[in-house]
Amino acid sequence: MPVPFYIFTSKPVAGVADDAGSVEEAWYVVKGKELALSDAAGDPIGDWGPIEERGTLFTARQALRQRLAAKRGPGPDHRPIQYRDVGWR
């Protein structure tokens, strides 16, 4: 069964009431000690990878960030996604 998760892909713009930033929704599936991003039906998209020591959600978020960065491609807009510090790690 696919597990849904979300990441923020852009920060809200200060002073703009309508801008709440951007959120990307994705799903992942786990098989043993491996994880793959999937579609909403649970069909894996891309390669299976090992689950990192920090857990499944951390691994899924990293995989999605890498996929989004690859889609952006090279150019002036190719920069890391900026995440705000929420005070816990």
N, C-alpha and C positions, 0 to 999 in steps of 0.2 A: 504494500500500500504506500503510495507516495506521501511524503511529508511536506507541507507547504512552509515556506519561509520568505522573509522579505529583507531587503537591504535598502538603505538610502543611497541614491546615486548622485544627488546634488543637495546642497544646503539651501534652506530658505533664504530669500533675499531680505535683508533687514529693511524695514520701513515699507515693505510692500505687503499689504494685508492679505491679498489673494494668493501669495506665493508660499506654499508649504514645502517646497522642495520636490524632489522626484523619488519615487519608490519603485523598485523592481521586484516583481513577484516571481518565484520559481519553486520547483519541487525537487526533492531528491529521494532516492531509494537506496536501501542498504542490503548488501548480500555478504554475510559473514563479516569480514573485517574490511570490506571495500564499499565505496560509495560512488554513485553516479548521479549527475543531474538528470532529471526526467521531465516528461510532459505531465499534464494533470492526470492522465490515465495511468501513469506509472511506467511507461515505456522509456528506457534509458536513452539519453541524448549524449552522444560522445563516449568517451572512455571511462572505464572504471578506475578508481584510484584508491590508494590506502587511506583509511581514516586516520587523521593526525591525532597526536596525543591529547590535544585540547578538546576533542570530541567531534561528533557528527555535524552539529550546527556550524561550528567554526570551519570545518573542512568544506561543507557545502557553500558557505559564504565565500571562502577563498576561491573555490572553483568557479562560482558565478562571477566574481570580480575579474578573474582571468579571462573568462569568456567575453565579458563586456569590453574589457580593454582590447582584446583581439579584434572585436567588431569595430571599435573606433578607428583602428588603424593608425598609420603614421600621419603626421601633419601638426599644424599649430594647435589643434584641439586635442591632441594626444597627450594627456596629462593624467596623473593619478587622481582618483576620486578623492575628494576632501571630506573627511568625516569629522564631526564635531566630537570633542572630548566630553563624555557623559559622566566622567568621574569614577568609573569602575573598570577594572581590567580583568 
